[in-house]
Amino acid sequence: RRQLLYYAVAAVVLAAVLWSGYQSFFTAAPTCFDNIQNGGERGVDCGGPCSLVCTQDAKPLAVLWSRAFPIAPGNYTAAAYVQSNNLSAGAKAVPYSFQLFDDQNSLIVERDGVVDIPPVEVMPIIETGINTGTRTVSRTLFAFGGTPVWHSAAVPALSVGSEVLAQDGSRLSATITNNTLYVVGKVTIAAVLFDASGTARAASKSVVSIPAKGSQPVVFTWAGGVSGITRAEITVLPPF
C-alpha cells in the first residue's frame, strides 16, 4: 500500500509538472504581438486591449481643401485642411505630397513630406518656402501617399488663448498654455487666416516647447499684410 501511495503521489506531481509546462509553452497569456486573435481583440493583435486600431474600425482621412498662398515672387506656402474622425487614435509618419499647377494645368513643383496625425478632429498641414521660379500657381493638389496605421493615443492638455489678429492681416499672436506637470516639446502651432467668405488666404506654422504648468507666446507675421481677413484659426498639434 505504501508503495502504491508513493507511486500515486509521484504521478500527481508529474501530472502537475506536465500541466504547468503545457500551460507555459502552449497556452501562454494572450499578447498584442502573438499574431493570434485572442484576449478580447477585435482582430489579430488589434482592438480591445491592444493599441493598434483594426483596419475595419479606422476611419479614412478627408481632405477638406488645399491651397497655395504667394509670399513673394516665386515663393509660396501650401496648406491643406485634413479631417480625421479617429479622435482617440493617432498615426505616425504618414507620407503626403503637395502638387502645384499653373493655369495650363502643368505641374510646376511637387513637395513631399511626412506628418504625424494626432487625435484631433481637423488639422492643417503646411509646407513653407516652395520655390516656383517665374511661374504662377493656379491650382493645388494634396494627397496622402499611403494608408495610415492608427494606434490609440492621447495628447497633452494644451490650450490657446489671448489671440490678437491685426486688422491688416499682417500679424497674429496668441499664448499656448500647458496644463500638464511636464514639459511638452516639439509642439507644432498652425495658423490659417480666412476672409469673410470662409476662404483661406494665408497660413504659417511654428514649433515651440512649452514649460510644465506654463505658457509660451507665439507670433505669426505676413509681410505687407493680407487684405480682407476677418478671422484666424490656430491649431495646436502636440506630440503623442
N, C-alpha and C positions, 0 to 999 in steps of 0.2 A: 504493500500500500504506500509506504513511504517513498519507494522508488517511483511509483506511478504519480504521486503528488509532485515529486521533483520534476518529472517529465512534463506534467501539466503546467507547472509554473514556468518552466523554460519555454514551453510552447506559447504561452500567453505573452511572455516578454519578447520572444522572437516576432510574434504577430504584431505587437505594438511597434517594434523597431521597423519592421517592414512597412507598416501602415504610415508611420511617420516619414520614412524615406519616400514612399509613394506621394504623400501629400506635398513634400518639399520639392520633388523633382518633376512630378507630373500634374499637380494641381496647385501651382503657385498662385499667389494672390493676384487678381487682375491688375494690370497697369495700363497706362495710356500709350505704351510703346511696345506692346506684345503682339501686334498685328492680328488681334482677335477681338471681335465684338463681344465684350463682357462687362461686368461690373456696372451695369446701368447705362452703358454707352448707347448713343443713338445710331452709331455706325462704327466702323472699325477704327478704334482709337480716337474717336471724335464724339463731341456732345456729352451730355451727362456730366460726370466728374472731370472730363478732360477739357483742357483749354482750347484745343483745336475745334473750330466750328465745322460741322459737317457741311459738305457741299450743298446738300439739299436744303439746308437751313440758312445758308449765306445769301443775302440779297445783293443783286448787282448794283454797281455804281451807276449813277446817271449824270451825264454832263449837261448842266443847265444852260451854259453859254460859254463861248470862248472869244476873246478879242485881243487885238494888239493896239497899243497906245504909243503914238510918236512922242519921244522925249526930246530928240534933237534930230537934225537931218541925218538919215541913215541909221538912227538908233531907236530901237523900240523896246517896250516892255510888253510881254504877253501874259495874259491871265485867263484862267478858266475857273468857273464855279462848278464844284462837284458835290452832288448829294449822295449821302450814304444813309441807308436805313438800318445799318448794323450798329446800333447805338451802344451796345455793350461789348463790342469787339473792335479790334484794330488790325491793320495789315502792314507788314514791314516791307520796305524796299520794292514798292510797286513801280514798274517801269512805265514811262509815258513819253509822248512826243508832241511838240507844237510844230505845225507846218504853216508857214506864212506865204500867201499867194499874192500876185499882182492883179491888176484889172483885166489881164488877159488869161487869168486862171493858171498862170505859170508859177511853179514853185520857186520862191526866192531863197528860202532858207528853212532848214529843219533843225530844231533844238530838242535833244533827247535829255531825259533825266530820270531820277528815281525819287519816290516820295514815300514817307511813312504816313499812313492814313489813320489818325486817332479816332476813337469813338465819339465823333461829333457829327451833327446832322448835315451841316453844309461847310465846306472848306474851300478857300481859294488856293489854287496852285499858280504860282507866279514865277516867271523867268524874266530876269532883267538883262540889259546890255546886249540885246540881239542886234547885230550889225546887218543891215540890208543894202549897204553901198548907196547907189544913187536911185534905187527902186523904191516905190511906194507900196505899202501893204494895203490891199483891198479886202482880203478875207483871211480868217484864221481858223485852222482846224486843230482840234485837240483830241487825242485818243490814248487809251491805255494800251500797253504792249503785252499784257498777259493777264491771267486771272489771279486776283489777289488771294492769298492764303490768310484766312481770318482766325484770330485767336482771341479768346476772352481777355478783355483789358479794361483798365480803369485809368483815369487821368487825374493829376493833382488838382486840388481846388484853387483855381486861379480866376480872377475876375478883372473886368475892365471898368475903369471909372474916370471921371474928370476929363471927358472928351471935349476938345475945343477945335472947331473947324473954322479956318479963316474964310471970310466972305468971298475972297477971290480964288479960293481953292488952292492956295499956294502952300498951306501948312495945316497939318493935323497933328494934334498932340493928345496924349492920354496917359493914364497911370495904370500899370498892371500890378495887382496885389496878389501876393502868395499867402494863402491861409493855412499852409501846412507847417509842420515843425522842422522841415528840412529844405535845403537849398534846391531849387529847381533850375537846372541849367539847360541850355540849348532849346529855349522856347522860341518858336517862330511866331512872330506877330505879323499878320497880313492886314493891309488896309486897302479898301476899294472905295472910290468916290463915284457917286451916282448923280445924274441930273433929275429934273422933275418928272420925266417920263419913266424913270427907273432903269435907264441905260447906263452901264458902267462907262466912265470916262477916263479913269486913271487908276493905277494900282501900284503898290510898293510893298516891300516886306523888310523885316529886321529880325535878327536873332539876339536874344538877351538872356541873361541869367538873373534870377530873382531870389533875393535872400529869404531865409526862413522867417515867417511871420513879418515879412517886409514888403516893400513895393519898389517898382522900377519905372521911371518915366520913359516914354517912347515918343519920338518925334519923326514925322514924315514930311518931306518938303517936295514941291514940284516947282521948278524954276519957271518964272513967268506966270504961274497960276494956271488954273483950269476953269474956264468960264462955264456958267450955268449949273454949278454944283449946288445941290440942295441937301444932301445928306452923305454920311460916311458910315461904312461898316468896318469894324475892327474885329478880327477873329484871332483868338488865341489857340495855337496848335502846340500843345505841350508834348514832351516825350512820354512814352508809355512802355 
